[in-house]
Amino acid sequence: MTTPIALVAGLALSVLGVFAGFTVTRPPALAPGALVLERQAADPLAELGLDAEQAERIEALHSREAQRVEALQRALADAEDSLRRAELQVPFDAERVNELVARQAELVALLRGTESRVVAEIVALLHPEQQRRFAELRAGAAPGGPEVAAPPPAEPPFEDAEDARGVGI
């Protein structure tokens, strides 16, 4: 049985993975809830016709974020394992279970914040037509389907991005 938080985490990570050229999987050797990024054989970003500089910058972005995502994934898997054990404790400790559920929600929020930041950084590297296609891919639109508008022009970046990372996004 998969918890709703694990499903949300899986969804958030798979979306992040699709646009960083990685996918979320759960190797059978790991505990339920454990998620791992692995290279996809076919990189969805290849559909965007990236030039060499764009590809290099996106790879650098992935390299920069991989350690953080992996640490958050491990922490989420650990929280899931702890929650599963706590659910079986006799007597049942509702306070402990609530703490673990809150921890899972916090970790999922951190992963989603990371995804949003990475997506925004990727969009900033793309040309308008690539941005439109990227938006289609994010929306799950098929070629020839309804047209998806490119995102609006970006506002100037947050001046102190390092401080933003310190608050979990």
Residue pairs with C-beta under 8 A, 6 or more apart in sequence:
2 32
2 33
3 33
3 80
3 83
3 104
5 80
5 101
5 104
5 105
5 108
6 32
6 33
6 76
6 80
6 104
8 108
9 33
9 35
9 76
9 104
9 107
9 108
9 111
10 24
10 26
10 35
12 108
12 111
12 112
12 115
13 24
13 35
13 37
13 69
13 73
13 111
13 115
14 23
14 24
15 115
15 138
16 22
16 24
16 69
16 111
16 114
16 115
16 118
16 119
17 23
17 24
17 37
17 40
18 44
18 137
19 44
19 45
19 118
19 119
19 122
19 134
19 137
19 138
20 37
20 58
20 61
20 62
20 65
20 118
20 122
21 39
21 40
21 43
21 44
21 45
21 58
21 59
21 62
22 37
22 38
22 39
22 40
22 62
23 37
23 38
23 40
24 35
24 36
24 37
25 35
25 36
25 38
26 32
26 33
26 34
26 35
26 36
27 34
27 36
30 36
30 77
31 77
31 80
31 81
32 80
32 81
32 84
33 76
33 77
33 79
33 80
33 81
33 84
34 73
34 74
34 77
34 80
35 73
35 76
35 77
36 70
36 73
37 66
37 69
37 70
37 73
44 137
45 55
45 58
47 133
47 137
48 126
48 130
48 133
48 134
49 130
50 58
50 130
54 125
54 126
57 125
58 122
58 125
61 118
61 121
61 122
65 114
65 118
68 114
69 111
69 114
72 107
72 110
72 111
72 114
73 111
75 107
76 104
76 107
76 108
76 111
79 100
79 103
79 104
79 107
80 104
82 100
83 97
83 100
83 101
83 104
86 93
86 96
86 97
86 100
87 97
89 96
109 168
110 168
110 169
113 168
113 169
114 169
116 169
117 164
117 169
119 138
120 154
122 134
123 131
123 134
123 151
123 154
124 154
124 157
126 134
128 150
129 150
131 150
131 151
132 148
132 149
132 150
135 148
135 149
135 150
135 151
136 143
136 145
136 148
139 148
141 148
158 164
